[in-house]
Amino acid sequence: MSDPVFAVIGATGVVGKQVIAALLAHNVEPDDVRFLASERSAGEELDYGEEPLPVEPIGPDAFRGVTAAIIATPVADAKALATRLQQEGVWAIDLTGAFRGDQAVPLIAPGLNDGLLDRAFTGRIVSVAHPVTQLIVSALEPLRAEWGLMDADVTILASAALYGTAGVDRLSKQTAELMNAKEPDVETFVHRLAFNLIPAVGPIENGLAQLERHVLVEAARIWAGDAMPALTTTSVLVPTYHGVLATITAHVKRPVDADAVRAQLKTSPALKLLDVPADNVFPMPMLSTDDASIHVGRVRAIGQRVQLVASIDNAVRLADGAVELALKLAER
Ligand SMILES: NC(=O)c1ccc[n+]([C@@H]2O[C@H](COP(=O)([O-])OP(=O)(O)OC[C@H]3O[C@@H](n4cnc5c(N)ncnc54)[C@H](OP(=O)(O)O)[C@@H]3O)[C@@H](O)[C@H]2O)c1
């Protein structure tokens, strides 16, 4: 039997490039990958290890021979692409959130609820939870499972990379403009991000910023069937390029101490505990860069209240989980 073939749609973007790195890390051969993007990137090449491979536009034959495709395009393009992939018998792993509210499409937080894929579902589309949802639910789940969770309040400090290549480029431009005493161009973000903090990631509706709404919808689906804690979030866009750091305050159902919390966090394979306060060892995006695991630390506990911080490389976390799903689905 021939090897499965994997397509990366949106290969030139922040997430697409990390999907490519994850395919390489999983030793997928150059002959077994296809890189696709918009017409703008036609003719470009991207390195796959030592080998430069072409980036192709999505023509009529784009998915011929492809087993599974990972969609990392703007959300507006995702539904049509996923539908076409499904019609052509290709697994579609959607990273855009286009299906987050669609109960017919499994929503997977890798390492947390992959078991959903073992249950019957129709179609060939799978949606991957936002990396910030993955961070929050993964960090809280060990507490919920051991002591029960009443509520959690999370402040999400998110970098420009959550706005894709446009966000990263815009922050660079604004920083250079300000350093050169020029008025910066306020595009991409709703205000200047350079040397500023913006307390809402995405447009606000009914009091909640877009990222906050996405997290609540996804957390409710992932915890469906289990007791969902009352979850509140505040998202803040910070002038860094990559990574997310979240501060979490939760109330568990029994009094706990910090050592018990640390021991419990260590039981989760998704988490990496970095917590030596005396040596200033704690999670930071600088340390989680290029690491798919979720770093947790600064654990404090008084009575039933637990506080901690968690950090991820958003694009790497999203991409790595997506590739693991694609490899699993390709075996079916
Ligand atoms: N960044 C994150 O951490 C993050 C987190 C959660 C979810 N997501 C979602 O993941 C998706 C990708 O995000 P990103 O940050 O990687 O964005 P990005 O850096 O802007 O990349 C977008 C990619 O999509 C391609 N593209 C644009 N229009 C297309 C079309 N009509 N057909 C095919 N490809 C097209 C672009 O190709 P060209 O270079 O040719 O324009 C580029 O490769 C988005 O839906 C985003 O909401 C991202």
The ligand as an SDF file (V2000), in Angstrom:
LIG
                    3D

 48 52  0  0  0  0  0  0  0  0999 V2000
   -2.2450   32.1470   14.3850 N   0  0  0  0  0  0  0  0  0  0  0  0
   -2.7940   31.4050   15.3290 C   0  0  0  0  0  0  0  0  0  0  0  0
   -2.2240   31.1630   16.4020 O   0  0  0  0  0  0  0  0  0  0  0  0
   -4.1540   30.8010   15.1350 C   0  0  0  0  0  0  0  0  0  0  0  0
   -4.8290   30.2680   16.2450 C   0  0  0  0  0  0  0  0  0  0  0  0
   -6.0860   29.6910   16.0460 C   0  0  0  0  0  0  0  0  0  0  0  0
   -6.6370   29.6290   14.7900 C   0  0  0  0  0  0  0  0  0  0  0  0
   -5.9500   30.1670   13.7460 N   0  0  0  0  0  0  0  0  0  0  0  0
   -6.5790   30.1150   12.4320 C   0  0  0  0  0  0  0  0  0  0  0  0
   -5.7330   29.4560   11.4990 O   0  0  0  0  0  0  0  0  0  0  0  0
   -5.8930   30.0480   10.2050 C   0  0  0  0  0  0  0  0  0  0  0  0
   -4.5440   30.4660    9.6610 C   0  0  0  0  0  0  0  0  0  0  0  0
   -4.0030   31.4210   10.5540 O   0  0  0  0  0  0  0  0  0  0  0  0
   -2.5690   32.0780   10.3200 P   0  0  0  0  0  0  0  0  0  0  0  0
   -2.2900   32.8000   11.5710 O   0  0  0  0  0  0  0  0  0  0  0  0
   -1.5970   31.0680    9.8090 O   0  0  0  0  0  0  0  0  0  0  0  0
   -2.9110   33.1220    9.1330 O   0  0  0  0  0  0  0  0  0  0  0  0
   -1.9140   33.7460    8.0250 P   0  0  0  0  0  0  0  0  0  0  0  0
   -0.5380   33.8480    8.5540 O   0  0  0  0  0  0  0  0  0  0  0  0
   -2.6000   34.9860    7.5650 O   0  0  0  0  0  0  0  0  0  0  0  0
   -1.9240   32.6590    6.8460 O   0  0  0  0  0  0  0  0  0  0  0  0
   -3.0460   32.4780    6.0030 C   0  0  0  0  0  0  0  0  0  0  0  0
   -2.7000   31.4340    4.9590 C   0  0  0  0  0  0  0  0  0  0  0  0
   -3.8710   31.2010    4.1690 O   0  0  0  0  0  0  0  0  0  0  0  0
   -3.5290   31.3560    2.7890 C   0  0  0  0  0  0  0  0  0  0  0  0
   -4.7020   31.8140    2.0390 N   0  0  0  0  0  0  0  0  0  0  0  0
   -5.3050   33.0180    2.0680 C   0  0  0  0  0  0  0  0  0  0  0  0
   -6.3900   33.0200    1.2500 N   0  0  0  0  0  0  0  0  0  0  0  0
   -6.4470   31.7760    0.6940 C   0  0  0  0  0  0  0  0  0  0  0  0
   -7.3120   31.1460   -0.2400 C   0  0  0  0  0  0  0  0  0  0  0  0
   -8.3610   31.7830   -0.7510 N   0  0  0  0  0  0  0  0  0  0  0  0
   -7.0470   29.8680   -0.5960 N   0  0  0  0  0  0  0  0  0  0  0  0
   -5.9980   29.1910   -0.0800 C   0  0  0  0  0  0  0  0  0  0  0  0
   -5.1350   29.7280    0.8070 N   0  0  0  0  0  0  0  0  0  0  0  0
   -5.3710   31.0130    1.1900 C   0  0  0  0  0  0  0  0  0  0  0  0
   -2.4040   32.3700    2.7860 C   0  0  0  0  0  0  0  0  0  0  0  0
   -1.6970   32.2440    1.5660 O   0  0  0  0  0  0  0  0  0  0  0  0
   -0.9820   33.4920    0.8360 P   0  0  0  0  0  0  0  0  0  0  0  0
    0.3530   33.6230    1.5380 O   0  0  0  0  0  0  0  0  0  0  0  0
   -0.8670   33.0190   -0.5460 O   0  0  0  0  0  0  0  0  0  0  0  0
   -1.8580   34.6770    1.0410 O   0  0  0  0  0  0  0  0  0  0  0  0
   -1.6190   31.8790    3.9950 C   0  0  0  0  0  0  0  0  0  0  0  0
   -0.8550   30.7430    3.6300 O   0  0  0  0  0  0  0  0  0  0  0  0
   -6.8630   31.2270   10.3790 C   0  0  0  0  0  0  0  0  0  0  0  0
   -8.1710   30.8210   10.0480 O   0  0  0  0  0  0  0  0  0  0  0  0
   -6.7810   31.5220   11.8670 C   0  0  0  0  0  0  0  0  0  0  0  0
   -7.9770   32.0960   12.3810 O   0  0  0  0  0  0  0  0  0  0  0  0
   -4.7350   30.7410   13.8630 C   0  0  0  0  0  0  0  0  0  0  0  0
  1  2  1  0
  2  3  2  0
  2  4  1  0
  4  5  1  0
  4 48  2  0
  5  6  2  0
  6  7  1  0
  7  8  2  0
  8  9  1  0
  8 48  1  0
  9 10  1  0
  9 46  1  0
 10 11  1  0
 11 12  1  0
 11 44  1  0
 12 13  1  0
 13 14  1  0
 14 15  2  0
 14 16  1  0
 14 17  1  0
 17 18  1  0
 18 19  2  0
 18 20  1  0
 18 21  1  0
 21 22  1  0
 22 23  1  0
 23 24  1  0
 23 42  1  0
 24 25  1  0
 25 26  1  0
 25 36  1  0
 26 27  1  0
 26 35  1  0
 27 28  2  0
 28 29  1  0
 29 30  1  0
 29 35  2  0
 30 31  1  0
 30 32  2  0
 32 33  1  0
 33 34  2  0
 34 35  1  0
 36 37  1  0
 36 42  1  0
 37 38  1  0
 38 39  2  0
 38 40  1  0
 38 41  1  0
 42 43  1  0
 44 45  1  0
 44 46  1  0
 46 47  1  0
M  CHG  2   8   1  16  -1
M  END
$$$$
